[in-house]
């Protein structure tokens, strides 16, 4: 009996061993990684990403980013194809490896417009989203997928608060920048276009979270005649759904008038044949405040009591320009001239104040303008020997504005080259971030210091 039991046990074990030997071996699960797509192509082109022949997204709209997708890692190069969806021809393709556990971004850059002398087709690149922010910091990168006309080196820089974190050299067209560290918290981010006068192409207050990674995705065109709208979209790499669109100011110029005419109670301003309410009955020595003008050339006429003082004058509103026309001179004898000057959109350095000085007193001699604090008095080089209708000029540059530390200054006008006071002392308080014009106005017997604030 015992022999029978032993035989059965041996037989069962043999059957189990045979069964195990005939079963298939279990292959290890493939290693994984993640990828996402940024579509920088023209608005007519939605993008589908396929990796190693596997489609990942049905349609990613122009100027947007896909969700993060998990894919099989590939240590060997595989096909990376961007097309418009099932049955469409590829827009762009490349080959790339996808290491395990190393997240990647696929960016498709736009073809150039028909007007560019150097032509590019849609193109695709793969970048690694590796490393982490420095301790206590967030980090930011920029994808410049704009199509900015013939400026193949780009026109854009990026500022966080008052710090330029990416220069034009860092952001050539169709490139991805390096990562830079930024302080966490509420920050003002600005995309600045280096144009005839630099201006903010996009701006917004945002919150950077400590340890967070952020991508600023720039798409579209800055050419005003193009229907492809410029966008600046900030993505958080830590939150797939979060995206913040920076605000795009309107494509206009700004223009204002200052009544600096001695002996006239008020003036009216016509632009393109129409009286402008904000520039109607403008008294001496007031400024009208800025008015937005469509881009292009505009005809101006200055009147008092319906009588033209200045006509056949033109102002040209360029993109984001800021201009002030000082209407100067006297009615008797007739000597009225409009002087148009330009101002920056903001203070170049928000910790400083910027001041321009002008002599608009018709019968004043050439004057030196001195600035005094406590017992220290200086006459800045650009404030010397100002004749009637002359404004300050900073030596060695085309800049009219002098940078000053915030504070209170006593402004004194001397006959040029002497200490004979022409403009009596006036105390002026200038604040950080301000841009102002100070001007001496009225007849010499009643000369006084006036001020126009351009940026507060």
VOSEBA-909594 format. One record per residue (C-alpha): residue in one letter; chain; x, y, z. Coordinates in Angstrom, 3 decimals, decimal comma. Layout:
<sites>
residu_chaine_c1_c2_c3
A_A_X_Y_Z
...
</sites>
This chain:
<sites>
residu_chaine_c1_c2_c3
X_A_0,000_0,000_0,000
X_A_2,782_2,406_0,923
X_A_4,513_1,631_-2,361
X_A_1,328_2,512_-4,227
X_A_1,075_5,849_-2,418
X_A_4,719_6,653_-3,174
X_A_4,171_5,828_-6,829
X_A_1,156_8,149_-7,062
X_A_3,030_11,031_-5,449
X_A_5,965_10,610_-7,835
X_A_3,594_10,481_-10,788
X_A_1,804_13,668_-9,707
X_A_5,097_15,524_-9,257
X_A_6,261_14,357_-12,669
X_A_3,038_15,576_-14,276
X_A_3,390_18,984_-12,587
X_A_7,002_19,312_-13,694
X_A_6,136_18,350_-17,256
X_A_3,258_20,835_-17,275
X_A_5,471_23,630_-16,016
X_A_8,123_22,801_-18,553
X_A_5,646_23,052_-21,425
X_A_4,183_26,518_-20,365
X_A_5,334_29,760_-22,145
X_A_7,782_32,016_-20,308
X_A_6,334_35,436_-19,190
X_A_8,044_38,400_-20,984
X_A_8,804_41,463_-18,822
X_A_6,485_44,468_-19,368
X_A_8,060_47,105_-21,643
X_A_9,534_50,113_-19,878
X_A_7,561_53,340_-20,191
X_A_8,125_57,060_-20,613
X_A_5,954_60,095_-21,337
X_A_5,645_62,604_-24,179
X_A_3,562_65,644_-25,119
X_A_3,127_67,706_-28,287
X_A_3,333_71,492_-28,801
X_A_1,695_72,583_-32,063
X_A_3,318_75,781_-33,347
X_A_2,020_75,495_-36,907
X_A_-0,388_77,841_-38,674
X_A_-4,025_78,012_-37,455
X_A_-5,252_75,856_-40,340
X_A_-3,133_72,920_-39,179
X_A_-4,271_70,722_-36,315
X_A_-1,594_68,227_-35,336
X_A_-1,634_64,512_-34,581
X_A_1,493_62,937_-33,117
X_A_2,505_59,370_-33,936
X_A_5,512_57,622_-32,405
X_A_6,767_54,340_-33,838
X_A_3,591_54,174_-35,920
X_A_1,247_54,583_-32,934
X_A_-1,055_57,669_-33,045
X_A_-1,282_59,457_-29,698
X_A_-3,635_62,417_-30,221
X_A_-6,468_62,984_-32,643
X_A_-6,023_66,751_-33,047
X_A_-3,987_69,324_-31,149
X_A_-5,010_72,836_-32,167
X_A_-2,514_75,442_-33,341
X_A_-0,874_77,308_-30,467
X_A_-1,739_74,663_-27,871
X_A_-0,211_71,684_-26,098
X_A_-1,484_68,133_-25,787
X_A_-1,948_66,205_-22,580
X_A_0,965_64,065_-21,435
X_A_0,831_60,588_-22,966
X_A_2,543_57,398_-21,805
X_A_4,455_55,481_-24,471
X_A_6,806_52,526_-24,671
X_A_10,391_53,548_-24,116
X_A_12,684_53,067_-27,085
X_A_16,484_53,015_-26,769
X_A_16,740_52,900_-30,566
X_A_15,542_55,699_-32,896
X_A_11,902_55,424_-33,956
X_A_9,765_57,481_-36,329
X_A_8,211_60,663_-34,925
X_A_5,529_61,925_-37,312
X_A_3,188_64,908_-37,107
X_A_0,245_64,954_-39,500
X_A_-3,286_66,309_-39,631
X_A_-5,059_63,087_-38,759
X_A_-6,131_59,863_-40,380
X_A_-5,377_59,747_-44,088
X_A_-3,443_63,016_-44,210
X_A_0,077_63,524_-45,423
X_A_2,749_64,175_-42,770
X_A_3,514_67,815_-42,028
X_A_6,882_66,984_-40,506
X_A_8,838_64,019_-39,207
X_A_12,067_63,007_-37,535
X_A_13,572_60,053_-35,701
X_A_14,376_60,009_-32,008
X_A_15,025_57,752_-29,047
X_A_12,776_57,808_-25,984
X_A_14,702_56,614_-22,913
X_A_12,766_54,975_-20,112
X_A_11,398_57,338_-17,443
X_A_12,749_60,415_-19,267
X_A_9,835_62,694_-20,241
X_A_10,046_64,392_-23,627
X_A_8,357_67,227_-25,492
X_A_7,762_67,139_-29,239
X_A_7,547_70,604_-30,810
X_A_6,397_71,229_-34,352
X_A_7,578_74,596_-35,689
X_A_5,786_76,502_-38,464
X_A_6,738_76,905_-42,070
X_A_7,783_80,420_-43,046
X_A_5,372_82,789_-44,718
X_A_5,436_83,269_-48,467
X_A_7,033_86,687_-47,991
X_A_10,198_85,537_-46,236
X_A_13,336_85,366_-48,392
X_A_14,539_82,277_-46,503
X_A_11,974_79,495_-46,683
X_A_11,463_76,797_-44,070
X_A_9,026_73,895_-44,066
X_A_7,170_72,734_-40,972
X_A_9,705_70,981_-38,762
X_A_9,632_68,851_-35,643
X_A_12,126_68,515_-32,784
X_A_12,247_66,391_-29,649
X_A_13,592_67,798_-26,367
X_A_14,044_66,168_-22,965
X_A_12,136_67,557_-19,989
X_A_14,807_66,525_-17,527
X_A_16,180_67,789_-14,229
X_A_14,256_69,795_-11,649
X_A_14,189_73,427_-10,477
X_A_16,894_74,616_-8,103
X_A_15,969_74,416_-4,408
X_A_13,543_77,165_-3,452
X_A_12,984_78,189_-7,091
X_A_10,665_77,650_-10,032
X_A_11,986_77,413_-13,570
X_A_10,944_78,772_-16,968
X_A_11,731_78,073_-20,608
X_A_10,448_79,594_-23,844
X_A_9,430_77,933_-27,092
X_A_9,637_80,555_-29,833
X_A_7,396_79,215_-32,583
X_A_6,549_82,651_-33,979
X_A_6,770_83,559_-37,626
X_A_8,084_87,127_-37,438
X_A_8,711_88,111_-41,043
X_A_12,275_88,502_-42,262
X_A_13,834_88,787_-38,793
X_A_15,109_85,222_-38,735
X_A_17,118_85,993_-35,599
X_A_13,941_86,926_-33,754
X_A_12,673_90,144_-32,198
X_A_11,572_89,041_-28,741
X_A_12,935_89,088_-25,225
X_A_11,228_87,963_-22,014
X_A_11,226_89,799_-18,699
X_A_10,075_88,628_-15,274
X_A_9,325_91,732_-13,221
X_A_12,229_94,035_-14,122
X_A_14,721_91,265_-14,903
X_A_15,365_90,276_-18,498
X_A_15,577_86,497_-18,282
X_A_15,789_85,834_-22,039
X_A_17,422_88,183_-24,548
X_A_16,910_88,253_-28,320
X_A_20,052_86,141_-28,637
X_A_18,421_83,499_-26,409
X_A_15,268_83,334_-28,541
X_A_16,000_82,944_-32,246
X_A_13,038_81,820_-34,303
X_A_11,973_78,160_-34,165
X_A_13,971_77,250_-31,073
X_A_13,544_76,074_-27,496
X_A_15,429_78,023_-24,842
X_A_17,344_76,641_-21,916
X_A_15,690_76,560_-18,486
X_A_16,236_79,539_-16,186
X_A_15,487_79,811_-12,475
X_A_12,790_82,271_-11,368
X_A_11,688_83,274_-7,899
X_A_8,354_81,779_-6,836
X_A_5,399_84,029_-6,067
X_A_3,388_86,628_-7,961
X_A_5,391_87,994_-10,879
X_A_4,796_90,198_-13,921
X_A_5,907_88,449_-17,084
X_A_6,442_90,513_-20,247
X_A_7,297_89,606_-23,820
X_A_9,056_92,649_-25,282
X_A_9,393_93,245_-29,007
X_A_12,529_95,090_-30,110
X_A_10,953_97,349_-32,710
X_A_11,566_100,996_-33,696
X_A_10,541_101,689_-30,111
X_A_10,578_98,565_-27,917
X_A_7,104_97,697_-26,640
X_A_5,292_95,016_-24,668
X_A_3,931_92,474_-27,134
X_A_2,302_90,539_-24,270
X_A_2,155_90,894_-20,510
X_A_0,376_89,479_-17,468
X_A_0,720_88,927_-13,760
X_A_1,236_85,220_-13,013
X_A_2,057_83,069_-10,003
X_A_5,092_80,789_-10,075
X_A_4,947_77,912_-7,585
X_A_8,126_76,792_-5,861
X_A_9,389_73,618_-7,517
X_A_7,225_74,197_-10,593
X_A_8,365_74,057_-14,219
X_A_6,782_76,431_-16,747
X_A_6,882_76,709_-20,534
X_A_6,034_79,971_-22,319
X_A_4,780_78,983_-25,777
X_A_4,968_81,797_-28,357
X_A_3,129_81,327_-31,649
X_A_1,668_83,380_-34,478
X_A_3,091_86,463_-36,136
X_A_3,885_90,010_-35,065
X_A_3,297_91,371_-38,567
X_A_0,208_93,572_-38,319
X_A_-1,009_92,689_-41,815
X_A_-1,124_88,960_-41,058
X_A_-4,298_87,276_-39,823
X_A_-2,299_84,739_-37,790
X_A_-2,697_86,217_-34,309
X_A_0,295_86,347_-31,976
X_A_-0,254_84,378_-28,766
X_A_1,830_83,924_-25,636
X_A_0,597_81,011_-23,539
X_A_2,162_79,939_-20,234
X_A_1,899_76,236_-19,406
X_A_2,646_74,582_-16,092
X_A_4,451_71,285_-16,525
X_A_3,077_70,230_-13,134
X_A_-0,582_70,747_-14,068
X_A_-1,678_69,404_-17,430
X_A_-4,847_71,478_-17,573
X_A_-3,447_74,843_-16,446
X_A_-2,636_77,413_-19,135
X_A_-2,507_81,190_-18,789
X_A_-2,774_83,427_-21,850
X_A_-0,738_86,605_-21,599
X_A_-2,644_89,736_-22,539
X_A_-1,930_91,193_-25,986
X_A_-2,277_95,004_-26,061
X_A_-4,081_96,471_-29,092
X_A_-2,088_97,365_-32,200
X_A_-2,381_101,138_-31,881
X_A_-0,265_104,193_-31,192
X_A_-0,818_106,686_-28,351
X_A_-0,868_110,454_-28,821
X_A_-1,476_113,469_-26,599
X_A_-1,264_117,261_-26,804
X_A_0,110_119,804_-24,305
X_A_-1,017_123,436_-24,440
X_A_2,242_125,351_-23,956
X_A_1,095_128,474_-25,860
X_A_1,571_131,689_-23,903
X_A_-1,421_134,039_-23,833
X_A_-4,099_131,639_-25,090
X_A_-6,743_130,485_-22,673
X_A_-7,417_127,156_-24,384
X_A_-6,958_125,216_-27,593
X_A_-8,957_122,629_-29,511
X_A_-7,494_119,769_-31,502
X_A_-8,920_118,192_-34,639
X_A_-7,612_114,829_-35,791
X_A_-8,568_113,783_-39,303
X_A_-11,131_116,599_-39,401
X_A_-12,896_115,730_-36,146
X_A_-12,796_117,618_-32,848
X_A_-11,477_115,302_-30,142
X_A_-13,480_115,725_-26,904
X_A_-10,513_114,962_-24,637
X_A_-8,517_117,618_-26,513
X_A_-11,253_120,252_-26,580
X_A_-10,974_123,489_-24,553
X_A_-7,545_122,380_-23,327
X_A_-6,207_125,145_-21,051
X_A_-2,614_126,270_-20,583
X_A_-0,502_124,420_-19,336
X_A_-2,464_121,156_-19,357
X_A_-1,903_117,857_-21,158
X_A_-4,846_116,124_-22,799
X_A_-3,884_112,612_-21,794
X_A_-3,116_109,885_-24,308
X_A_-5,539_108,977_-27,063
X_A_-5,231_105,707_-28,992
X_A_-4,816_106,174_-32,740
X_A_-5,061_103,592_-35,486
X_A_-1,754_102,860_-37,145
X_A_-0,911_105,219_-39,976
X_A_-0,710_108,933_-40,744
X_A_-3,194_111,359_-39,190
X_A_-3,871_115,027_-40,026
X_A_-3,841_117,484_-37,098
X_A_-5,287_120,956_-36,722
X_A_-4,879_123,177_-33,646
X_A_-7,515_125,886_-33,111
X_A_-8,562_128,490_-30,572
X_A_-12,131_129,800_-30,610
X_A_-12,534_128,198_-34,024
X_A_-9,503_129,982_-35,495
X_A_-6,770_127,703_-36,851
X_A_-3,401_128,146_-35,166
X_A_-1,582_125,186_-36,692
X_A_-2,732_123,133_-39,664
X_A_-1,257_120,858_-42,299
X_A_0,497_118,941_-39,520
X_A_0,832_115,174_-39,582
X_A_1,488_112,604_-36,905
X_A_2,366_109,013_-37,688
X_A_1,052_106,408_-35,266
X_A_3,352_103,403_-35,324
X_A_2,882_100,182_-33,423
X_A_2,672_100,945_-29,664
X_A_4,276_104,355_-30,151
X_A_3,732_107,030_-27,482
X_A_3,993_110,622_-28,663
X_A_3,338_114,045_-27,147
X_A_2,876_117,219_-29,190
X_A_3,770_120,412_-27,323
X_A_1,933_123,343_-28,938
X_A_4,357_126,214_-28,330
X_A_4,888_129,928_-28,968
X_A_2,760_133,074_-28,849
X_A_-0,330_134,354_-30,596
X_A_1,093_137,891_-30,796
X_A_3,416_138,018_-32,552
X_A_2,143_134,899_-34,352
X_A_4,702_132,190_-33,694
X_A_2,967_128,902_-32,932
X_A_4,635_125,587_-33,670
X_A_3,785_122,032_-32,675
X_A_6,742_119,981_-31,401
X_A_6,211_116,221_-31,397
X_A_8,327_114,081_-29,074
X_A_8,356_110,361_-28,303
X_A_8,281_108,632_-24,931
X_A_8,908_105,056_-23,796
X_A_6,006_102,793_-22,945
X_A_7,471_102,209_-19,482
X_A_10,452_103,163_-17,370
X_A_13,528_101,244_-18,574
X_A_14,359_100,519_-14,930
X_A_11,420_100,515_-12,529
X_A_13,666_101,437_-9,599
X_A_14,590_104,757_-11,248
X_A_12,713_107,873_-12,375
X_A_13,222_109,324_-15,868
X_A_13,026_113,060_-16,546
X_A_13,204_115,126_-19,730
X_A_13,636_118,919_-19,582
X_A_12,469_121,548_-22,094
X_A_12,618_125,316_-22,553
X_A_9,252_126,498_-23,908
X_A_9,447_130,098_-22,679
X_A_9,316_132,298_-25,833
X_A_11,315_135,243_-24,473
X_A_13,666_133,427_-22,117
X_A_17,400_133,346_-22,766
X_A_19,310_130,127_-23,248
X_A_19,162_128,373_-19,893
X_A_20,957_125,747_-17,835
X_A_18,755_123,538_-15,656
X_A_20,226_122,581_-12,296
X_A_19,034_119,831_-9,960
X_A_19,677_120,294_-6,258
X_A_19,364_117,904_-3,324
X_A_20,323_119,210_0,109
X_A_23,523_121,163_-0,562
X_A_24,516_119,264_-3,712
X_A_23,693_120,975_-7,001
X_A_24,443_119,582_-10,438
X_A_23,738_120,684_-13,997
X_A_23,463_117,452_-16,026
X_A_25,305_117,642_-19,324
X_A_22,107_117,163_-21,303
X_A_20,370_119,976_-19,390
X_A_22,819_122,703_-20,428
X_A_22,254_125,585_-22,864
X_A_18,622_124,858_-23,697
X_A_17,288_127,351_-26,220
X_A_13,614_128,091_-26,838
X_A_11,860_124,934_-28,083
X_A_14,847_122,769_-27,179
X_A_14,653_119,672_-25,007
X_A_17,346_117,834_-23,119
X_A_19,583_115,324_-24,869
X_A_21,776_112,775_-23,136
X_A_25,309_112,988_-24,608
X_A_26,376_110,010_-26,694
X_A_22,841_108,747_-27,263
X_A_19,502_109,652_-28,813
X_A_17,904_109,503_-25,380
X_A_16,220_112,614_-23,971
X_A_15,391_111,266_-20,518
X_A_17,805_111,428_-17,607
X_A_17,656_108,579_-15,074
X_A_17,338_109,861_-11,500
X_A_17,137_108,176_-8,140
X_A_13,638_108,647_-6,678
X_A_13,337_111,610_-4,344
X_A_12,715_115,342_-4,160
X_A_14,810_117,696_-6,282
X_A_14,923_121,460_-6,429
X_A_14,870_122,520_-10,086
X_A_16,518_125,866_-10,891
X_A_17,010_127,571_-14,259
X_A_20,083_129,781_-14,764
X_A_21,044_131,981_-17,652
X_A_23,411_129,658_-19,526
X_A_26,957_129,780_-18,215
X_A_26,056_131,982_-15,215
X_A_24,406_131,776_-11,807
X_A_21,752_134,334_-12,737
X_A_18,403_132,758_-11,916
X_A_15,907_132,740_-14,774
X_A_13,569_129,984_-13,586
X_A_12,878_130,306_-9,844
X_A_13,534_127,215_-7,689
X_A_10,741_124,623_-7,641
X_A_10,658_121,408_-5,631
X_A_9,750_118,345_-7,684
X_A_9,124_114,879_-6,301
X_A_9,927_112,026_-8,707
X_A_8,953_108,445_-7,962
X_A_10,397_105,119_-9,008
X_A_9,047_103,977_-12,364
X_A_7,901_107,438_-13,456
X_A_8,636_108,977_-16,854
X_A_8,094_112,758_-16,907
X_A_8,738_115,882_-18,939
X_A_9,498_119,095_-17,029
X_A_9,275_122,301_-19,020
X_A_9,713_125,986_-18,413
X_A_6,718_127,904_-19,778
X_A_4,990_131,271_-19,863
X_A_6,606_134,617_-20,578
X_A_9,841_135,381_-18,768
X_A_8,076_137,778_-16,395
X_A_5,869_134,922_-15,167
X_A_7,997_131,900_-16,070
X_A_7,145_128,717_-14,179
X_A_8,018_125,031_-14,151
X_A_5,387_122,678_-15,580
X_A_5,209_118,892_-15,692
X_A_3,737_116,134_-17,852
X_A_3,701_112,586_-16,502
X_A_3,991_109,983_-19,256
X_A_4,310_106,831_-17,134
X_A_3,311_106,625_-13,481
</sites>
